[in-house]
Amino acid sequence: MLVRNEKEMKKDQSYLSTIQWYNLYYALEAVNKIFYKKHYLVGSAMTRKDFRDVDIRTVMPEEGLLDSEFARKSMSMWISEWLSSRTQMTIDYQIQTQKEFNNESGPSMVIGESI
């Protein structure tokens, strides 16, 4: 688990229920077949019981599959909508560069890699 600016956060802590976690995990398997990258759970679902949405980030190299910002944001929007429909949760999915990901604050943990 990668922790950013959090005091003594327990490993794999989030406020997703077991059913929400499994639904998200299995929905992300399809996304894994596109990118073959790790996905990170970030944001309020890790820090608050009353989270509004579930934030998922996939880190891509600066150059590569989605070179243009428009392509990256469009793909992020489509995947957000698809994950939301599959999990029945509001999902904020973003494809980010390593630099963008490193500039975010708060905890993060890998999701969709193994249970």
Legacy VTK file of the C-alpha trace (Angstrom):
# vtk DataFile Version 3.0
C-alpha trace
ASCII
DATASET POLYDATA
POINTS 115 float
0.000 0.000 0.000
1.226 3.452 -0.860
0.301 5.990 1.795
0.578 9.691 1.119
0.317 12.096 4.061
-1.694 9.829 6.357
-0.839 8.979 9.961
-0.553 5.246 10.654
-3.196 4.094 8.194
-3.997 0.398 8.505
-3.155 -1.788 5.531
-5.964 -2.095 2.994
-8.310 0.223 4.869
-11.318 1.526 2.996
-14.968 2.125 3.714
-16.205 -0.027 0.835
-18.390 -2.920 1.941
-17.299 -6.435 1.037
-19.879 -6.573 -1.777
-18.804 -3.173 -3.130
-15.154 -4.265 -3.022
-15.816 -7.508 -4.931
-18.033 -5.785 -7.509
-15.347 -3.189 -8.143
-12.564 -5.778 -8.201
-14.304 -7.921 -10.823
-15.343 -4.940 -12.944
-11.717 -3.792 -12.988
-10.667 -7.152 -14.451
-12.030 -5.993 -17.817
-10.056 -2.748 -17.559
-6.943 -4.817 -16.753
-7.278 -6.503 -20.149
-6.977 -3.078 -21.832
-4.116 -1.503 -19.876
-2.269 -4.227 -17.938
-1.564 -1.606 -15.254
-2.260 -1.368 -11.536
-5.332 0.537 -10.419
-5.360 2.553 -7.220
-8.225 3.302 -4.867
-7.788 6.884 -3.648
-9.943 9.580 -2.097
-12.757 9.685 0.406
-13.726 5.992 0.158
-10.512 5.354 2.053
-10.989 7.992 4.720
-14.735 8.553 5.323
-17.747 6.319 5.883
-19.937 8.843 4.077
-17.903 8.897 0.839
-19.692 10.433 -2.154
-17.925 8.503 -4.906
-15.180 5.953 -5.412
-11.990 7.343 -6.926
-9.915 4.964 -9.050
-6.640 5.928 -10.741
-4.610 4.089 -13.365
-1.066 5.354 -13.889
0.231 5.353 -17.464
3.631 6.363 -18.817
4.005 9.913 -20.125
4.233 8.537 -23.660
2.242 5.582 -24.857
-1.237 4.362 -25.591
-3.016 7.626 -24.825
-0.658 10.400 -25.912
-3.250 13.169 -26.106
-4.954 14.633 -23.054
-8.281 14.500 -24.925
-7.912 10.741 -25.530
-6.980 10.153 -21.892
-9.912 12.156 -20.536
-12.378 10.612 -22.995
-11.273 7.074 -22.123
-11.454 7.950 -18.403
-15.024 9.193 -18.797
-16.138 6.075 -20.679
-14.539 3.749 -18.157
-16.073 5.756 -15.256
-19.533 5.324 -16.730
-19.007 1.632 -17.445
-17.629 0.903 -13.945
-20.508 2.856 -12.393
-23.059 0.787 -14.297
-21.336 -2.487 -13.344
-20.872 -1.688 -9.630
-23.937 0.495 -8.899
-21.573 3.040 -7.315
-20.524 6.478 -8.512
-17.013 5.954 -9.883
-14.492 8.680 -10.683
-11.966 6.822 -12.842
-8.964 8.713 -14.157
-5.990 7.717 -16.251
-3.089 9.763 -14.924
0.587 10.185 -15.607
2.972 9.230 -12.804
3.599 12.931 -12.150
-0.143 13.673 -11.789
-0.596 10.703 -9.482
2.360 11.706 -7.311
0.927 15.236 -6.923
-2.276 13.950 -5.287
-2.433 13.888 -1.510
-3.985 11.281 0.723
-3.794 7.501 0.950
-3.950 5.078 -1.958
-3.948 1.309 -2.350
-3.792 -1.110 -5.251
-7.161 -2.569 -6.240
-8.010 -5.091 -8.927
-4.684 -6.888 -8.745
-5.395 -9.618 -6.195
-7.857 -10.378 -3.426
LINES 1 116
115 0 1 2 3 4 5 6 7 8 9 10 11 12 13 14 15 16 17 18 19 20 21 22 23 24 25 26 27 28 29 30 31 32 33 34 35 36 37 38 39 40 41 42 43 44 45 46 47 48 49 50 51 52 53 54 55 56 57 58 59 60 61 62 63 64 65 66 67 68 69 70 71 72 73 74 75 76 77 78 79 80 81 82 83 84 85 86 87 88 89 90 91 92 93 94 95 96 97 98 99 100 101 102 103 104 105 106 107 108 109 110 111 112 113 114
